Amino acid sequence: MDILVVFAIIAAVIGLIGSIVPGIPGPPVSWVGLLLAYFSGGLNGSGNPMSLTFLLVWLVIVIVVTVLDYVLPAWFTRVTGGHKAAAVGAIVGLFAGLFIPPVGMIAGSIIGAFLAELFVEDRGVWDSFKASMGAFLGFIFTTGMKFIVSGVIAYYIFVYSF
C-alpha cells in the first residue's frame, strides 16, 4: 500500500471526526485526503483515475460547506428571534461541553445560548428558549452537513485507493 493512501485514509478518518468535534476542520481535512488519493494515482472500480475536475468540484463543495458552517448557525439563531449573544453563548457552551462528549456539547450549546439570551440580552424565558433552540438547530444542521460531505469524500478516498 502506498504511503499516500495511508495518509489519505488517516485524513478521511480525522475529517469525519472533525465534522463532529469543534476545532478540527472536518471537510477540509477530508479534501486533503482526497488530494492525497489523487496523487497516489489510484483507480476506481471501472479502472478510471480520479479526474482533476472531480477534485476541483469537491474543493468548491468543501469551501461552500465551510463558509456555511460559519453563517448558518447565526442565521438559525436570528430566525428564531435570537441575538448575537445567543450565538456566542452557544459556542461558549459547546466548548464547555467538550469535557462530556457528545451530550455535553449538545447540552452546552443549548444552555449557553439560553443563558446568554436570558442574562445578556435580558429576554424572557420563552424567548431565550426559542433562541437557544435556533442555535442548537444551526449546530445540528451544519454538523450533519459537514459529516455528510466528509463521509462522501471518505467513500471516494476508499474507492480510489483500493
C-alpha positions, 0 to 999 in steps of 0.5 A: 500500500502506498504511503499516500493512501495511508495518509489519505485514509488517516485524513478521511478518518480525522475529517469525519471526526472533525465534522463532529468535534469543534476545532478540527476542520472536518471537510477540509481535512477530508479534501486533503485526503482526497488530494492525497488519493489523487496523487497516489494515482489510484483507480476506481472500480471501472479502472478510471483515475480520479479526474482533476475536475472531480477534485476541483468540484469537491474543493468548491463543495468543501469551501461552500460547506465551510463558509456555511458552517460559519453563517448558518448557525447565526442565521438559525439563531436570528430566525428564531428571534435570537441575538448575537449573544445567543450565538456566542453563548452557544459556542461558549457552551459547546466548548464547555461541553467538550469535557462530556462528549457528545451530550455535553456539547449538545447540552452546552450549546443549548444552555449557553445560548439560553443563558446568554439570551436570558442574562445578556440580552435580558429576554424572557424565558420563552424567548431565550428558549426559542433562541437557544433552540435556533442555535442548537438547530444551526449546530445540528444542521451544519454538523450533519452537513459537514459529516455528510460531505466528509463521509462522501469524500471518505467513500471516494478516498476508499474507492480510489485507493483500493 
